[in-house]
Amino acid sequence: MAAGGGVWPLPLATAARSAALAGDWYHLKRLRSLDEIARAIDEATIDDVLAYLARYPADGFSVLTIGPEPLDTAAAGI
C-alpha cells in the first residue's frame, strides 16, 4: 500500500493491525485504512506536533541504560 508515494517496507503484523483497528473503533467509532493513516502522517505539520505536545506534555519518563559504564545523567540533563 502506498504511503507518502512509497510502498510500506514491511506488511503490518496481523496482531498489530488488529490492535490498531480496535483502537480506531474505540476512539473514533470507525475504522481507518492504511492509506488514510499514511495520508494523515504525510499531512502532519510541525505546528500540529507542537500543538499536540502543548496539550499532552511529555513527562515522567524512566531511563534504562545497558552497558559497561553508567550513563552520566547530569550531562544528559536527566
C-alpha positions in Angstrom: 0.0 0.0 0.0 1.3 3.4 -0.8 2.4 5.7 1.9 3.9 9.1 1.0 4.4 8.0 -2.6 6.3 4.8 -1.5 5.5 1.3 -0.5 5.2 0.1 3.1 8.5 -1.5 3.7 7.0 -4.5 5.6 3.5 -5.7 5.9 2.0 -4.9 9.3 1.7 -7.9 11.6 -1.9 -9.2 11.9 -1.9 -8.7 15.7 -0.6 -5.1 15.4 -3.2 -4.3 12.7 -5.9 -5.8 14.7 -4.9 -3.7 17.7 -4.8 -0.6 15.6 -8.3 -1.3 14.3 -9.6 -1.9 17.8 -8.1 1.4 18.9 -9.7 3.2 15.9 -13.1 1.7 16.7 -12.8 2.6 20.4 -11.6 6.2 19.9 -13.1 7.1 16.6 -16.1 4.8 16.3 -14.9 3.9 12.8 -12.0 2.1 11.1 -9.3 3.8 9.1 -7.5 2.3 6.1 -3.7 2.2 6.0 -3.8 4.8 3.2 -5.9 7.1 5.4 -3.3 6.7 8.3 -0.4 7.3 5.9 -2.1 10.4 4.5 -2.6 11.8 8.0 1.1 11.2 8.8 2.2 12.8 5.5 0.0 15.9 6.1 1.1 16.5 9.7 3.0 19.7 10.2 5.4 20.9 12.8 2.7 23.1 14.2 0.5 20.0 14.6 3.2 18.2 16.6 3.9 21.3 18.8 0.1 21.7 19.5 -0.1 18.1 20.5 2.9 18.4 22.8 1.4 21.6 24.4 -1.8 19.7 25.0 -0.2 16.4 26.2 3.2 17.4 27.7 5.8 14.6 27.9 6.9 14.0 31.4 7.5 11.2 34.0 10.0 9.3 31.9 12.1 6.4 33.2 15.5 5.8 31.7 17.2 2.4 31.4 20.8 2.1 30.2 22.7 -1.1 29.5 26.4 -1.1 29.0 29.8 -1.3 30.7 29.7 2.3 32.0 27.0 4.1 33.8 25.3 7.0 31.9 26.2 10.5 33.1 22.6 11.6 33.6 23.7 15.1 34.7 25.4 15.7 31.4 22.3 14.4 29.6 20.1 16.8 31.5 18.1 13.9 33.0 
